[in-house]
Amino acid sequence: MDRKTSLLLSFGSLVFVVLVVLAPAPAPGQEWTDVTEARLLDADKDGNNWLTYRRTYNGWWYSPLTQINTSNVGKLTPKWIFSGGGWGDQKGTPLVNNGIMFTVSTDATDPTAHPRTIHRQKVFAVDAATGVALWKHEHKLPEDLTALVRVLVGTRGLALWKDKVYYGTYDARLIALRAKTGEVAWNKEITDYRDGYFVSMAPLIVKGKVIVGMAGPGEMGPRGFIEAFDSETGASLWRTYTVPGPGEPGNNTWPGETWKLGGAAAWNHGTYDPETNLVFFGTGNPAPWIPQMRQGDNLFANSVIALDTDTGKIKWHFQILPNDPWDFDTPQEPLVIDVVRNGRTVKSVVQANKLGFVYTLERTNGKFMSAVPFVNLINWGQVDPATGRAAKDNSKIPEMGGQRVEVCPGLVGATSWGSKPYSPRTGYLYIPANEYCMMYGFRGELAYKRGAFYTGAIHDHHAKGDQSGVLRAFDVNTNRIVWEWSNRSPLISFALATGGDLVFVGTPEGKVVGLNARTGQQLWEFNVGTPVSGGIVSYSVGGKQYVAVAAGGTTRSTAWFGKEPRWQHLFKNVNWGDSIVVFGLPE
């Protein structure tokens, strides 16, 4: 079926709130196997599957498979392509369980249309060896979605638990599907989407709890929160606000009633440490973006927070950037890694964030260990090497209604939401990084209006050289950059590390590149024909290893990068539309 026919069929189904298309029963090699707590805890030993967003609870985004390696990666060829028929921003990451792949898509209007209309979200089950569709589920969306979600068109993925598939929606719902058929098991409203809330992250499931953080607060104004739901019923088990209310620790960092519109979304997937029973999240920026309107540190925005899995109570926090003036939110994954410092192994969490620093914290108590820059273009200030507290250069904070100032890096970040894999074979963290700046200013006045943007900022990015993107290998034990691989445009992308001593990374130009994980030498590349903005995963079916790439364009690229002449190649003859492209070795 060509893409035009696929879209016509999708548009013809608008009358349905939920559509499930059943395919013939799966072949024996695709029989469903329940995703249990034991399987998730031991996922590091199971290279055949990719059961959760980052594959393992520690967040490493590492596959131990070795069939594809440095000696043969140059022979990789496409095995199959699956199109979801959507015109969203494919930021999703496919999951694989026993030969069945699950992926997401979004139907929306042309990416050049403003504002965009989003029609529905879709979930597919496909044969992971052939790409043949097994079932499809659709969730029809209301017509009055708020401003931000019409820009951020693309969900980041799914979660698997027992016999169900879970995902969040743009109208702030959590839906459980039966994994064998795609039928809805339950559909739960989390909160009122008209306040600006929606779900973009893939849920994190721990001990039968489906944990989601809400997107939207940092740009739309409401308080951010993280909530856990019962996987069987959808009942709420706990909710933790990332902006404390009156009488709660940290509320005194918000003047007056600014906490009510404080933002601090936890919009990216977290990590989990079974030993401490803690889940770790990075939190987003405060609202509005104008710091003069919310003087104070603004806890728990721009922080790494550790929550008790059973109760949701915040056990510790570490704020990276107090009173953020630049949308330098820190939702990037805190990876659970044991690092070696001064001959001693320390249980830590490691986060590479938008500010351009790799932070290492003790994961039992949040104690600061180190913060080391991984990009060169940093002019916003510096980090105190003793405390880790960011000290801002006040000349880089615009006045309300004043002139714009140049700030480096740009607000999309020195690195952004894409994976930063860690390989236990090398001890390296692989960071898709960006060397660029922005011109940044504030409007003269700003008033809150429900469902509208509540930022008050004006910005555009620009290059400072011919190579704006760079993948850097960072040794977490020595805190030094070991090698780098450069790209013409910014790397708003994902990477994958494997046991075959390989690193794969996608680019906005549409390339998937395979590198030697120890040296950075490029060994392979393939152009998939559309910007690669989604997850890259690896799995095995029938003894054959595959590498799957979620591609489909960064629909926000024009707003971010459209004024820079050296990035115009990203907008000329761009082929939109999401797809999963799967590679393997020749037969």
Protein Blocks (a to p, Z undefined) as FASTA:
>chain_A
ZZklmmmmmmmmmmpmbdcdddddddfklcccdddfklmmmmmmmmkbcfbfnlpanono
pafbfkbcfklmmmpccfbdcdehiacdcfbccddeehiacddddddddfkbccdddfbd
cdddddfknopafbdcdddddfkbcfklmmmgcdfbdcdehjbccdddfkopacdddfkn
opafbdcdfbdfknopacfbdcddeehiacdddehjlmnopacddddddfklopafbdcd
fbdcehiahjlmpghjlmmmngjpafbccdddfklopacddddddddfblklmgcjhiae
hiacdddfklopafbdcdfbghiaklpacfbccddddddeehiacdddddddfkopacdd
dfklopafbdcdfbfbdckbccdfknopacddfklpccehiacddddddfkbjbdfbccd
ddfklopacdddddddddddddfbdcddehiacekpacddddfbfblbdcddddfklopa
fbdcddfbacdddddddfkopacdddfkopacdddfknopafbdcdehiacfbdcdddde
ehiacddddeebjaklmmmmmmpmklmmmmgopaediddddddddZZ
